[in-house]
Amino acid sequence: MPSSLSATLVSVRAATLAAVLITAFVANSAQATAPPANGTGQAAAAPASAAAPVATAADNAAAARHARRTACLKEARTKKLVGANRTAYVKKCVGPP
């Protein structure tokens, strides 16, 4: 395949990809700026369930466990533990799940 033909194919593919991306962007921005459907000119209120999710006890426990594990890993690094010794240290440090 001649190099000029190859370069032409690459530029055609790039132009096609750019056109697809621009079309998708324009479609998304048109949806985002569309007027509200309630007819009052004001945006409809978001349902209460769409608000930020409430953190559960499981989420808090998972976050606390992650913080403990991160601290234990930092300590293991400080003590220059590697391999099985490091794994055992971190398991012992973090404690039971």
Contacts in CASP RR format, 6 or more apart in sequence:
PFRMAT RR
TARGET T0000
AUTHOR 0000-0000-0000
METHOD contacts of the structure
MODEL  1
MPSSLSATLVSVRAATLAAVLITAFVANSAQATAPPANGTGQAAAAPASA
AAPVATAADNAAAARHARRTACLKEARTKKLVGANRTAYVKKCVGPP
35 41 0 8 1.000
36 42 0 8 1.000
36 43 0 8 1.000
36 44 0 8 1.000
37 44 0 8 1.000
38 44 0 8 1.000
65 94 0 8 1.000
65 97 0 8 1.000
68 93 0 8 1.000
68 94 0 8 1.000
68 95 0 8 1.000
69 90 0 8 1.000
69 94 0 8 1.000
71 93 0 8 1.000
72 89 0 8 1.000
72 90 0 8 1.000
72 93 0 8 1.000
72 94 0 8 1.000
73 90 0 8 1.000
75 89 0 8 1.000
75 93 0 8 1.000
76 86 0 8 1.000
76 89 0 8 1.000
76 90 0 8 1.000
76 93 0 8 1.000
79 89 0 8 1.000
81 89 0 8 1.000
END
